[in-house]
């Protein structure tokens, strides 16, 4: 948990603020996808494996790189 706090403040709040033109739902979804691209989600590791975590992170990063919710 303590490693996740800097991610929230240093990454997700900035991403959330930069996308203030999106409606609230799209803004939150975009921020969640962004978080998925950088967080080492222990739930994914627990339920699957490291390879699945890396796949999720890579796919989320690709979505954000392509514009994420800004492409709707």
C-alpha positions as CSV (number, residue, x, y, z in Angstrom):
1,X,0.0,0.0,0.0
2,X,2.7,2.5,0.9
3,X,4.3,2.1,-2.6
4,X,0.9,2.8,-4.2
5,X,0.4,6.2,-2.5
6,X,3.1,8.0,-4.5
7,X,1.6,6.5,-7.7
8,X,-1.7,8.1,-6.8
9,X,-0.3,11.5,-6.0
10,X,2.6,11.6,-8.6
11,X,0.9,9.9,-11.5
12,X,-2.9,9.5,-11.4
13,X,-3.8,13.0,-10.0
14,X,-1.8,14.6,-12.8
15,X,-3.4,12.4,-15.4
16,X,-6.8,13.1,-14.0
17,X,-6.2,16.8,-14.1
18,X,-4.8,16.8,-17.6
19,X,-8.1,15.2,-18.9
20,X,-10.5,17.7,-17.4
21,X,-12.2,18.1,-20.8
22,X,-13.6,14.5,-20.5
23,X,-16.9,13.8,-18.6
24,X,-16.4,12.4,-15.1
25,X,-16.9,8.8,-16.1
26,X,-14.5,8.9,-19.1
27,X,-12.0,10.8,-17.0
28,X,-12.1,8.2,-14.2
29,X,-11.8,5.3,-16.7
30,X,-8.9,7.0,-18.5
31,X,-7.2,7.5,-15.1
32,X,-7.8,3.9,-14.1
33,X,-6.3,2.6,-17.4
34,X,-3.3,4.9,-16.8
35,X,-2.9,3.4,-13.3
36,X,-3.1,-0.1,-14.7
37,X,-0.1,0.8,-17.0
38,X,2.2,1.6,-14.1
39,X,1.0,-0.3,-11.0
40,X,2.2,-3.7,-10.0
41,X,-1.2,-5.0,-9.1
42,X,-0.8,-7.7,-6.5
43,X,-4.3,-9.0,-7.2
44,X,-3.3,-9.9,-10.7
45,X,-0.1,-11.5,-9.5
46,X,-2.1,-13.5,-6.8
47,X,-4.8,-14.7,-9.2
48,X,-2.5,-15.2,-12.2
49,X,1.2,-14.6,-12.6
50,X,3.9,-12.0,-13.4
51,X,3.5,-12.5,-17.1
52,X,-0.2,-11.7,-17.0
53,X,0.6,-8.6,-14.9
54,X,3.1,-7.4,-17.6
55,X,0.6,-8.1,-20.3
56,X,-2.1,-6.0,-18.6
57,X,0.4,-3.2,-18.0
58,X,1.6,-3.3,-21.6
59,X,-2.0,-3.3,-23.0
60,X,-3.0,-0.4,-20.7
61,X,0.1,1.6,-21.8
62,X,-0.8,1.0,-25.4
63,X,-4.4,2.2,-24.8
64,X,-3.1,5.4,-23.2
65,X,-0.5,5.9,-25.9
66,X,-3.3,5.7,-28.5
67,X,-5.3,8.3,-26.7
68,X,-7.4,6.2,-24.3
69,X,-10.8,7.7,-23.6
70,X,-9.8,10.8,-25.7
71,X,-10.5,8.7,-28.8
72,X,-14.2,8.4,-28.2
